[in-house]
Amino acid sequence: MAADPVDETVHKQAVPRGRKAEAPSPPLRARSEADTLGELTAQGERMIERLRRHAFLPERRKGLNIRFGVAEASALLGCSTNRIRMAEEDGRLPKPEIQDGRRLGYDIAALLNMREVLGASPRRGPEDEPVILAIQNFKGGVGKSTVTTHLAHYLAVTGYRVLVVDCDSQATTTTLFGFNPHFDVDRDQTLYPYLSIDPTQQDLAYAVQRTPWPNVDLIPSCLELFDVEYELAAASSTGQSVLAARFRKLKDGLRELAEDYDVVILDPPPALGTISLAVMQASNAVLVPLAATVPDFCSTVQFLSMMNQVLEQLRRADITVDYRFCRLLCSRHDTSNPGESMVLKIMEETFGPALMPTAILDSAEISHAAVRMMSVYELDKAIGSAKTHKRCRANLDEVNHQIETLIRRNWNRPRVNGASEALGMAAHEMPDVA
């Protein structure tokens, strides 16, 4: 039989004496649209790094450049400017640097030292239980990371010791704290080595990272943290009783760490997965952010119903759930939008006192700061107009002060083990909205 001409061309090329014939190259695979995903991922990661370098030059890690004048410092400490100046004159406090004939002001480290020297620290007493606050909603896009970061920085300015735990593999909070989850964080720096099926860490101290804020630490996240979801789901499907153990383990690990802090803030994934369930059980307070839109309102009602059912199942499994407070927060409201104002009124009528009295207003200053991977509290000057910055900062201060009040309300009293405030917000318990 005559050889096929194509075979003759491909397989019967002349081969020099003494050399083996090389295997034919596999045919080139046609490029598919799916290949675009890898390219887009690489381009996106490079752009994130460019943004970081632009925002944090000359170093790859962000710094903290904010300073406070003596009047601002006295307001934060609740004392007179005279008292601060007298402490500087008698040597109890160092004087701020002077540049071009003017005082540069106090940085956060100086403020913290000032609080210690003048007895103006708001820290909890040794008998008070640290607050472990989950910023939780199963819907994405409600501003969980924005609320988490701004609350942490407000508490830092106010003098508290704060630990932020990013439990979301999307790692938005990690990014806002100046870490690039693609380049700066690997799986072994997240919750993964502690929560995985084959853990390599017995406590969470390994994961705590310093941030530019001297009184705020971070447990970062990255995309690989999602491996925990796969592992626990696979183990659960084979009948292994690991979920309850992991829930208790996260709670125990966080409460051990929390002894060194006043407030621990958890940012869980926007989904009903194993990590989210573990966070619900590990926290002792919950804040539910939602935007003033009909889809967000409807989704949050479903979340509350689902959360109520999950908590009941946890109790039936003898897993203790103890919330000091549970509140909802309108995390984004455009006051110029009549539709959003109507939804906010519906939220107020529906949730009553469980809704925080002040909403976070939609502000360009928050967006401007986020582009620089910062919170508004990290800006050393206004990005937009001074009026917009001042209004945004005042609004954030008011909202966060209300949360701070809830936190402090549960201090200066003995520790308790029983539930002090149940959620009790199943969908069928919600009042009808006319």
Order of alpha helices (4+ residues) and beta strands (2+ residues): alpha-alpha-alpha-alpha-beta-beta-alpha-beta-alpha-beta-alpha-alpha-beta-beta-alpha-alpha-beta-alpha-beta-alpha-beta-alpha-alpha-alpha
